[in-house]
Amino acid sequence: MGLFGPSKTFRERTFTAPCTSAEFLQVLKGASDYEGDKPFGVLLEMEPQPHPPLAETVYLESLTHNGFVIAAGNRVRMMWRMQLTLQGNDPIQGTFGPLTSNDERWFGNVMSMNAALSDTVRRIGGRTKKWPM
């Protein structure tokens, strides 16, 4: 936790993009982070797990046509939950931010997701709005 709230990694990011929600999610699956990894590629191919798994991991909690929730934790301890929400249709308005942030463990996963999200917005000609550095 930062001095004035959550660390920048866990602060909400907003953007616009000239596409549909389905197109955005498709591009996001292939988006790379700063190390060339595709953090959403694996997660968005998973079946959603509405209940936390036994062992600590990052998992897809829910997926709809206009966003998803990704969580880190297990049945005993929830570290964080992040949500992507897409509204509108060509253009879309998007928000990516925390639903829950109890622990900054595994913040590197969230940093990778933020980088891949930024890459997606930039590649399709979108614009970032509120976007902490």
MARBA-631628 format. One record per atom (N, C-alpha, C): atom name; z negated, x negated, y. Coordinates in pm, whole numbers. Example, Ala and Ser with C-alpha at 12.3 -4.5 7.8 and 13.67 -1.06 7.14 Angstrom:
! residues 2
rec a->N&zz->-780&xx->-1319&yy->-569 .
rec a->CA&zz->-780&xx->-1230&yy->-450 .
rec a->C&zz->-780&xx->-1320&yy->-330 .
rec a->N&zz->-708&xx->-1285&yy->-225 .
rec a->CA&zz->-714&xx->-1367&yy->-106 .
rec a->C&zz->-787&xx->-1290&yy->3 .
! end
This chain:
! residues 133
rec a->N&zz->0&xx->-85&yy->-117 .
rec a->CA&zz->0&xx->0&yy->0 .
rec a->C&zz->0&xx->-90&yy->122 .
rec a->N&zz->93&xx->-64&yy->214 .
rec a->CA&zz->101&xx->-141&yy->337 .
rec a->C&zz->-9&xx->-102&yy->433 .
rec a->N&zz->-20&xx->-173&yy->542 .
rec a->CA&zz->-124&xx->-150&yy->641 .
rec a->C&zz->-116&xx->-9&yy->700 .
rec a->N&zz->3&xx->43&yy->722 .
rec a->CA&zz->21&xx->175&yy->783 .
rec a->C&zz->92&xx->271&yy->689 .
rec a->N&zz->56&xx->273&yy->564 .
rec a->CA&zz->118&xx->362&yy->467 .
rec a->C&zz->179&xx->283&yy->354 .
rec a->N&zz->270&xx->347&yy->281 .
rec a->CA&zz->330&xx->278&yy->166 .
rec a->C&zz->415&xx->159&yy->212 .
rec a->N&zz->432&xx->62&yy->123 .
rec a->CA&zz->516&xx->-52&yy->155 .
rec a->C&zz->659&xx->-4&yy->182 .
rec a->N&zz->738&xx->-88&yy->247 .
rec a->CA&zz->875&xx->-49&yy->280 .
rec a->C&zz->956&xx->-14&yy->156 .
rec a->N&zz->923&xx->-74&yy->44 .
rec a->CA&zz->993&xx->-43&yy->-80 .
rec a->C&zz->982&xx->105&yy->-114 .
rec a->N&zz->867&xx->165&yy->-86 .
rec a->CA&zz->842&xx->303&yy->-124 .
rec a->C&zz->861&xx->402&yy->-9 .
rec a->N&zz->917&xx->361&yy->103 .
rec a->CA&zz->939&xx->454&yy->213 .
rec a->C&zz->1069&xx->530&yy->193 .
rec a->N&zz->1072&xx->650&yy->245 .
rec a->CA&zz->1189&xx->738&yy->230 .
rec a->C&zz->1311&xx->680&yy->301 .
rec a->N&zz->1426&xx->697&yy->236 .
rec a->CA&zz->1555&xx->656&yy->292 .
rec a->C&zz->1645&xx->779&yy->300 .
rec a->N&zz->1721&xx->791&yy->408 .
rec a->CA&zz->1812&xx->904&yy->423 .
rec a->C&zz->1952&xx->852&yy->454 .
rec a->N&zz->2052&xx->931&yy->416 .
rec a->CA&zz->2191&xx->888&yy->432 .
rec a->C&zz->2282&xx->1010&yy->432 .
rec a->N&zz->2407&xx->988&yy->472 .
rec a->CA&zz->2513&xx->1087&yy->459 .
rec a->C&zz->2629&xx->1020&yy->386 .
rec a->N&zz->2709&xx->1100&yy->317 .
rec a->CA&zz->2823&xx->1044&yy->244 .
rec a->C&zz->2934&xx->1149&yy->238 .
rec a->N&zz->3059&xx->1104&yy->255 .
rec a->CA&zz->3174&xx->1195&yy->256 .
rec a->C&zz->3225&xx->1227&yy->116 .
rec a->N&zz->3142&xx->1297&yy->37 .
rec a->CA&zz->3179&xx->1327&yy->-102 .
rec a->C&zz->3095&xx->1443&yy->-152 .
rec a->N&zz->3120&xx->1483&yy->-274 .
rec a->CA&zz->3037&xx->1585&yy->-338 .
rec a->C&zz->2918&xx->1518&yy->-406 .
rec a->N&zz->2820&xx->1597&yy->-445 .
rec a->CA&zz->2705&xx->1543&yy->-518 .
rec a->C&zz->2747&xx->1479&yy->-649 .
rec a->N&zz->2837&xx->1544&yy->-721 .
rec a->CA&zz->2883&xx->1491&yy->-850 .
rec a->C&zz->2953&xx->1356&yy->-831 .
rec a->N&zz->3037&xx->1345&yy->-728 .
rec a->CA&zz->3105&xx->1218&yy->-701 .
rec a->C&zz->3004&xx->1109&yy->-666 .
rec a->N&zz->2906&xx->1144&yy->-584 .
rec a->CA&zz->2805&xx->1045&yy->-546 .
rec a->C&zz->2729&xx->994&yy->-668 .
rec a->N&zz->2685&xx->1085&yy->-754 .
rec a->CA&zz->2609&xx->1044&yy->-873 .
rec a->C&zz->2694&xx->957&yy->-965 .
rec a->N&zz->2823&xx->985&yy->-974 .
rec a->CA&zz->2912&xx->905&yy->-1059 .
rec a->C&zz->2924&xx->763&yy->-1005 .
rec a->N&zz->2940&xx->748&yy->-873 .
rec a->CA&zz->2949&xx->614&yy->-813 .
rec a->C&zz->2815&xx->542&yy->-826 .
rec a->N&zz->2706&xx->615&yy->-807 .
rec a->CA&zz->2572&xx->555&yy->-816 .
rec a->C&zz->2546&xx->495&yy->-954 .
rec a->N&zz->2596&xx->558&yy->-1060 .
rec a->CA&zz->2578&xx->504&yy->-1196 .
rec a->C&zz->2631&xx->362&yy->-1207 .
rec a->N&zz->2739&xx->332&yy->-1138 .
rec a->CA&zz->2800&xx->199&yy->-1148 .
rec a->C&zz->2761&xx->104&yy->-1038 .
rec a->N&zz->2673&xx->145&yy->-948 .
rec a->CA&zz->2636&xx->62&yy->-833 .
rec a->C&zz->2545&xx->-53&yy->-875 .
rec a->N&zz->2567&xx->-167&yy->-811 .
rec a->CA&zz->2490&xx->-288&yy->-841 .
rec a->C&zz->2381&xx->-312&yy->-739 .
rec a->N&zz->2274&xx->-379&yy->-785 .
rec a->CA&zz->2170&xx->-422&yy->-693 .
rec a->C&zz->2203&xx->-563&yy->-646 .
rec a->N&zz->2108&xx->-630&yy->-582 .
rec a->CA&zz->2128&xx->-764&yy->-527 .
rec a->C&zz->2147&xx->-871&yy->-633 .
rec a->N&zz->2115&xx->-843&yy->-758 .
rec a->CA&zz->2135&xx->-940&yy->-867 .
rec a->C&zz->2252&xx->-904&yy->-958 .
rec a->N&zz->2325&xx->-798&yy->-923 .
rec a->CA&zz->2437&xx->-756&yy->-1004 .
rec a->C&zz->2402&xx->-660&yy->-1116 .
rec a->N&zz->2274&xx->-623&yy->-1128 .
rec a->CA&zz->2232&xx->-526&yy->-1229 .
rec a->C&zz->2264&xx->-385&yy->-1180 .
rec a->N&zz->2273&xx->-293&yy->-1273 .
rec a->CA&zz->2304&xx->-153&yy->-1241 .
rec a->C&zz->2184&xx->-66&yy->-1278 .
rec a->N&zz->2084&xx->-57&yy->-1189 .
rec a->CA&zz->1960&xx->10&yy->-1225 .
rec a->C&zz->1973&xx->159&yy->-1255 .
rec a->N&zz->2068&xx->227&yy->-1193 .
rec a->CA&zz->2083&xx->369&yy->-1220 .
rec a->C&zz->2172&xx->394&yy->-1341 .
rec a->N&zz->2257&xx->296&yy->-1377 .
rec a->CA&zz->2349&xx->314&yy->-1489 .
rec a->C&zz->2279&xx->351&yy->-1617 .
rec a->N&zz->2176&xx->276&yy->-1652 .
rec a->CA&zz->2101&xx->302&yy->-1776 .
rec a->C&zz->2020&xx->430&yy->-1761 .
rec a->N&zz->1950&xx->445&yy->-1650 .
rec a->CA&zz->1862&xx->561&yy->-1632 .
rec a->C&zz->1938&xx->693&yy->-1634 .
rec a->N&zz->2054&xx->698&yy->-1568 .
rec a->CA&zz->2128&xx->823&yy->-1560 .
rec a->C&zz->2204&xx->857&yy->-1687 .
rec a->N&zz->2206&xx->766&yy->-1782 .
rec a->CA&zz->2264&xx->794&yy->-1913 .
rec a->C&zz->2159&xx->844&yy->-2012 .
rec a->N&zz->2032&xx->831&yy->-1976 .
rec a->CA&zz->1922&xx->876&yy->-2063 .
rec a->C&zz->1911&xx->1028&yy->-2061 .
rec a->N&zz->1849&xx->1080&yy->-2165 .
rec a->CA&zz->1809&xx->1220&yy->-2166 .
rec a->C&zz->1682&xx->1230&yy->-2081 .
rec a->N&zz->1672&xx->1328&yy->-1993 .
rec a->CA&zz->1548&xx->1344&yy->-1915 .
rec a->C&zz->1428&xx->1365&yy->-2008 .
rec a->N&zz->1315&xx->1305&yy->-1969 .
rec a->CA&zz->1190&xx->1317&yy->-2043 .
rec a->C&zz->1090&xx->1391&yy->-1953 .
rec a->N&zz->1074&xx->1520&yy->-1969 .
rec a->CA&zz->983&xx->1594&yy->-1881 .
rec a->C&zz->836&xx->1555&yy->-1898 .
rec a->N&zz->803&xx->1491&yy->-2011 .
rec a->CA&zz->666&xx->1445&yy->-2035 .
rec a->C&zz->666&xx->1293&yy->-2043 .
rec a->N&zz->566&xx->1228&yy->-1985 .
rec a->CA&zz->562&xx->1081&yy->-1988 .
rec a->C&zz->559&xx->1027&yy->-2130 .
rec a->N&zz->622&xx->911&yy->-2151 .
rec a->CA&zz->621&xx->849&yy->-2284 .
rec a->C&zz->485&xx->785&yy->-2315 .
rec a->N&zz->469&xx->743&yy->-2438 .
rec a->CA&zz->344&xx->680&yy->-2481 .
rec a->C&zz->326&xx->542&yy->-2417 .
rec a->N&zz->430&xx->460&yy->-2418 .
rec a->CA&zz->422&xx->325&yy->-2363 .
rec a->C&zz->473&xx->324&yy->-2219 .
rec a->N&zz->415&xx->238&yy->-2135 .
rec a->CA&zz->458&xx->226&yy->-1996 .
rec a->C&zz->605&xx->187&yy->-1989 .
rec a->N&zz->680&xx->259&yy->-1906 .
rec a->CA&zz->821&xx->230&yy->-1887 .
rec a->C&zz->870&xx->303&yy->-1763 .
rec a->N&zz->992&xx->272&yy->-1722 .
rec a->CA&zz->1061&xx->348&yy->-1618 .
rec a->C&zz->1152&xx->444&yy->-1693 .
rec a->N&zz->1148&xx->572&yy->-1654 .
rec a->CA&zz->1226&xx->673&yy->-1728 .
rec a->C&zz->1277&xx->781&yy->-1635 .
rec a->N&zz->1378&xx->851&yy->-1681 .
rec a->CA&zz->1437&xx->964&yy->-1610 .
rec a->C&zz->1355&xx->1088&yy->-1643 .
rec a->N&zz->1291&xx->1145&yy->-1542 .
rec a->CA&zz->1207&xx->1262&yy->-1565 .
rec a->C&zz->1288&xx->1391&yy->-1559 .
rec a->N&zz->1377&xx->1402&yy->-1461 .
rec a->CA&zz->1461&xx->1521&yy->-1450 .
rec a->C&zz->1594&xx->1485&yy->-1384 .
rec a->N&zz->1697&xx->1563&yy->-1414 .
rec a->CA&zz->1831&xx->1542&yy->-1360 .
rec a->C&zz->1896&xx->1677&yy->-1339 .
rec a->N&zz->1946&xx->1700&yy->-1217 .
rec a->CA&zz->2021&xx->1821&yy->-1185 .
rec a->C&zz->2152&xx->1779&yy->-1117 .
rec a->N&zz->2234&xx->1876&yy->-1083 .
rec a->CA&zz->2361&xx->1845&yy->-1017 .
rec a->C&zz->2340&xx->1793&yy->-875 .
rec a->N&zz->2219&xx->1810&yy->-819 .
rec a->CA&zz->2195&xx->1763&yy->-683 .
rec a->C&zz->2080&xx->1663&yy->-673 .
rec a->N&zz->2055&xx->1587&yy->-780 .
rec a->CA&zz->1956&xx->1481&yy->-771 .
rec a->C&zz->1879&xx->1459&yy->-899 .
rec a->N&zz->1775&xx->1378&yy->-888 .
rec a->CA&zz->1696&xx->1343&yy->-1005 .
rec a->C&zz->1559&xx->1292&yy->-963 .
rec a->N&zz->1471&xx->1280&yy->-1063 .
rec a->CA&zz->1340&xx->1218&yy->-1045 .
rec a->C&zz->1329&xx->1107&yy->-1149 .
rec a->N&zz->1292&xx->988&yy->-1103 .
rec a->CA&zz->1269&xx->873&yy->-1190 .
rec a->C&zz->1122&xx->836&yy->-1176 .
rec a->N&zz->1058&xx->806&yy->-1288 .
rec a->CA&zz->915&xx->775&yy->-1287 .
rec a->C&zz->886&xx->645&yy->-1361 .
rec a->N&zz->771&xx->587&yy->-1329 .
rec a->CA&zz->721&xx->469&yy->-1400 .
rec a->C&zz->579&xx->498&yy->-1442 .
rec a->N&zz->552&xx->481&yy->-1569 .
rec a->CA&zz->418&xx->505&yy->-1618 .
rec a->C&zz->418&xx->542&yy->-1764 .
rec a->N&zz->309&xx->604&yy->-1805 .
rec a->CA&zz->296&xx->654&yy->-1941 .
rec a->C&zz->207&xx->777&yy->-1938 .
rec a->N&zz->163&xx->821&yy->-2055 .
rec a->CA&zz->83&xx->944&yy->-2063 .
rec a->C&zz->-51&xx->932&yy->-1991 .
rec a->N&zz->-102&xx->812&yy->-1982 .
rec a->CA&zz->-234&xx->791&yy->-1923 .
rec a->C&zz->-227&xx->760&yy->-1774 .
rec a->N&zz->-125&xx->688&yy->-1732 .
rec a->CA&zz->-119&xx->639&yy->-1594 .
rec a->C&zz->21&xx->651&yy->-1535 .
rec a->N&zz->30&xx->722&yy->-1424 .
rec a->CA&zz->156&xx->732&yy->-1349 .
rec a->C&zz->151&xx->631&yy->-1235 .
rec a->N&zz->246&xx->536&yy->-1234 .
rec a->CA&zz->248&xx->435&yy->-1128 .
rec a->C&zz->322&xx->487&yy->-1005 .
rec a->N&zz->442&xx->543&yy->-1028 .
rec a->CA&zz->518&xx->600&yy->-917 .
rec a->C&zz->624&xx->694&yy->-969 .
rec a->N&zz->667&xx->784&yy->-881 .
rec a->CA&zz->778&xx->876&yy->-909 .
rec a->C&zz->866&xx->877&yy->-784 .
rec a->N&zz->996&xx->857&yy->-804 .
rec a->CA&zz->1092&xx->855&yy->-693 .
rec a->C&zz->1192&xx->969&yy->-714 .
rec a->N&zz->1233&xx->1031&yy->-603 .
rec a->CA&zz->1325&xx->1144&yy->-612 .
rec a->C&zz->1446&xx->1122&yy->-523 .
rec a->N&zz->1564&xx->1149&yy->-578 .
rec a->CA&zz->1689&xx->1154&yy->-502 .
rec a->C&zz->1726&xx->1300&yy->-488 .
rec a->N&zz->1748&xx->1344&yy->-365 .
rec a->CA&zz->1789&xx->1481&yy->-337 .
rec a->C&zz->1919&xx->1477&yy->-257 .
rec a->N&zz->2018&xx->1551&yy->-303 .
rec a->CA&zz->2147&xx->1561&yy->-235 .
rec a->C&zz->2168&xx->1705&yy->-192 .
rec a->N&zz->2205&xx->1725&yy->-65 .
rec a->CA&zz->2229&xx->1860&yy->-13 .
rec a->C&zz->2366&xx->1864&yy->52 .
rec a->N&zz->2427&xx->1982&yy->47 .
rec a->CA&zz->2559&xx->1999&yy->106 .
rec a->C&zz->2667&xx->1962&yy->7 .
rec a->N&zz->2790&xx->1965&yy->55 .
rec a->CA&zz->2902&xx->1935&yy->-33 .
rec a->C&zz->3019&xx->1887&yy->52 .
rec a->N&zz->3038&xx->1759&yy->52 .
rec a->CA&zz->3150&xx->1694&yy->121 .
rec a->C&zz->3156&xx->1730&yy->270 .
rec a->N&zz->3063&xx->1675&yy->347 .
rec a->CA&zz->2972&xx->1564&yy->318 .
rec a->C&zz->2839&xx->1611&yy->262 .
rec a->N&zz->2768&xx->1513&yy->203 .
rec a->CA&zz->2634&xx->1540&yy->154 .
rec a->C&zz->2533&xx->1470&yy->245 .
rec a->N&zz->2412&xx->1523&yy->245 .
rec a->CA&zz->2297&xx->1461&yy->308 .
rec a->C&zz->2206&xx->1419&yy->194 .
rec a->N&zz->2161&xx->1296&yy->194 .
rec a->CA&zz->2078&xx->1249&yy->84 .
rec a->C&zz->1945&xx->1193&yy->130 .
rec a->N&zz->1848&xx->1204&yy->41 .
rec a->CA&zz->1714&xx->1148&yy->63 .
rec a->C&zz->1668&xx->1084&yy->-66 .
rec a->N&zz->1614&xx->963&yy->-56 .
rec a->CA&zz->1555&xx->895&yy->-171 .
rec a->C&zz->1418&xx->845&yy->-129 .
rec a->N&zz->1315&xx->892&yy->-197 .
rec a->CA&zz->1180&xx->851&yy->-159 .
rec a->C&zz->1079&xx->887&yy->-264 .
rec a->N&zz->954&xx->848&yy->-238 .
rec a->CA&zz->849&xx->869&yy->-338 .
rec a->C&zz->795&xx->1011&yy->-341 .
rec a->N&zz->770&xx->1059&yy->-460 .
rec a->CA&zz->693&xx->1181&yy->-481 .
rec a->C&zz->547&xx->1142&yy->-504 .
rec a->N&zz->529&xx->1031&yy->-577 .
rec a->CA&zz->398&xx->977&yy->-610 .
rec a->C&zz->406&xx->826&yy->-603 .
rec a->N&zz->306&xx->764&yy->-545 .
rec a->CA&zz->300&xx->619&yy->-545 .
rec a->C&zz->155&xx->577&yy->-557 .
rec a->N&zz->109&xx->567&yy->-681 .
rec a->CA&zz->-30&xx->530&yy->-708 .
rec a->C&zz->-49&xx->381&yy->-723 .
rec a->N&zz->60&xx->311&yy->-750 .
rec a->CA&zz->50&xx->170&yy->-783 .
rec a->C&zz->185&xx->107&yy->-751 .
rec a->N&zz->182&xx->-11&yy->-692 .
rec a->CA&zz->308&xx->-78&yy->-660 .
rec a->C&zz->354&xx->-171&yy->-771 .
rec a->N&zz->293&xx->-159&yy->-890 .
rec a->CA&zz->346&xx->-235&yy->-1003 .
rec a->C&zz->488&xx->-189&yy->-1029 .
rec a->N&zz->569&xx->-278&yy->-1072 .
rec a->CA&zz->709&xx->-253&yy->-1102 .
rec a->C&zz->786&xx->-212&yy->-977 .
rec a->N&zz->740&xx->-260&yy->-860 .
rec a->CA&zz->811&xx->-228&yy->-736 .
rec a->C&zz->949&xx->-291&yy->-735 .
rec a->N&zz->971&xx->-394&yy->-817 .
rec a->CA&zz->1103&xx->-456&yy->-825 .
rec a->C&zz->1208&xx->-357&yy->-873 .
rec a->N&zz->1170&xx->-265&yy->-961 .
rec a->CA&zz->1264&xx->-162&yy->-1005 .
rec a->C&zz->1306&xx->-74&yy->-887 .
rec a->N&zz->1211&xx->-39&yy->-802 .
rec a->CA&zz->1241&xx->45&yy->-686 .
rec a->C&zz->1326&xx->-33&yy->-586 .
rec a->N&zz->1297&xx->-162&yy->-569 .
rec a->CA&zz->1380&xx->-245&yy->-480 .
rec a->C&zz->1525&xx->-247&yy->-530 .
rec a->N&zz->1543&xx->-261&yy->-660 .
rec a->CA&zz->1678&xx->-261&yy->-718 .
rec a->C&zz->1747&xx->-127&yy->-695 .
rec a->N&zz->1672&xx->-18&yy->-710 .
rec a->CA&zz->1729&xx->115&yy->-686 .
rec a->C&zz->1770&xx->132&yy->-540 .
rec a->N&zz->1686&xx->84&yy->-448 .
rec a->CA&zz->1719&xx->93&yy->-306 .
rec a->C&zz->1847&xx->14&yy->-275 .
rec a->N&zz->1860&xx->-105&yy->-334 .
rec a->CA&zz->1979&xx->-188&yy->-311 .
rec a->C&zz->2104&xx->-121&yy->-368 .
rec a->N&zz->2094&xx->-64&yy->-487 .
rec a->CA&zz->2209&xx->3&yy->-548 .
rec a->C&zz->2247&xx->128&yy->-469 .
rec a->N&zz->2148&xx->199&yy->-419 .
rec a->CA&zz->2175&xx->317&yy->-337 .
rec a->C&zz->2246&xx->278&yy->-208 .
rec a->N&zz->2199&xx->173&yy->-143 .
rec a->CA&zz->2265&xx->122&yy->-23 .
rec a->C&zz->2409&xx->81&yy->-51 .
rec a->N&zz->2430&xx->13&yy->-165 .
rec a->CA&zz->2564&xx->-29&yy->-205 .
rec a->C&zz->2655&xx->92&yy->-224 .
rec a->N&zz->2604&xx->197&yy->-285 .
rec a->CA&zz->2683&xx->318&yy->-307 .
rec a->C&zz->2724&xx->382&yy->-174 .
rec a->N&zz->2628&xx->400&yy->-86 .
rec a->CA&zz->2656&xx->462&yy->45 .
rec a->C&zz->2761&xx->380&yy->119 .
rec a->N&zz->2746&xx->249&yy->121 .
rec a->CA&zz->2841&xx->162&yy->191 .
rec a->C&zz->2980&xx->167&yy->129 .
rec a->N&zz->2988&xx->164&yy->-6 .
rec a->CA&zz->3117&xx->160&yy->-75 .
rec a->C&zz->3199&xx->287&yy->-55 .
rec a->N&zz->3134&xx->401&yy->-34 .
rec a->CA&zz->3211&xx->524&yy->-19 .
rec a->C&zz->3227&xx->566&yy->127 .
rec a->N&zz->3187&xx->478&yy->219 .
rec a->CA&zz->3206&xx->508&yy->361 .
rec a->C&zz->3100&xx->598&yy->420 .
rec a->N&zz->2984&xx->604&yy->357 .
rec a->CA&zz->2874&xx->685&yy->410 .
rec a->C&zz->2799&xx->608&yy->517 .
rec a->N&zz->2694&xx->671&yy->568 .
rec a->CA&zz->2613&xx->609&yy->672 .
rec a->C&zz->2466&xx->622&yy->636 .
rec a->N&zz->2395&xx->511&yy->651 .
rec a->CA&zz->2250&xx->517&yy->634 .
rec a->C&zz->2191&xx->570&yy->764 .
rec a->N&zz->2085&xx->646&yy->750 .
rec a->CA&zz->2015&xx->700&yy->866 .
rec a->C&zz->1879&xx->632&yy->872 .
rec a->N&zz->1772&xx->700&yy->833 .
rec a->CA&zz->1640&xx->638&yy->828 .
rec a->C&zz->1638&xx->546&yy->707 .
rec a->N&zz->1632&xx->416&yy->732 .
rec a->CA&zz->1644&xx->319&yy->623 .
rec a->C&zz->1557&xx->198&yy->653 .
rec a->N&zz->1434&xx->193&yy->603 .
rec a->CA&zz->1346&xx->79&yy->630 .
rec a->C&zz->1408&xx->-51&yy->579 .
rec a->N&zz->1388&xx->-157&yy->653 .
rec a->CA&zz->1441&xx->-288&yy->614 .
rec a->C&zz->1362&xx->-349&yy->502 .
! end
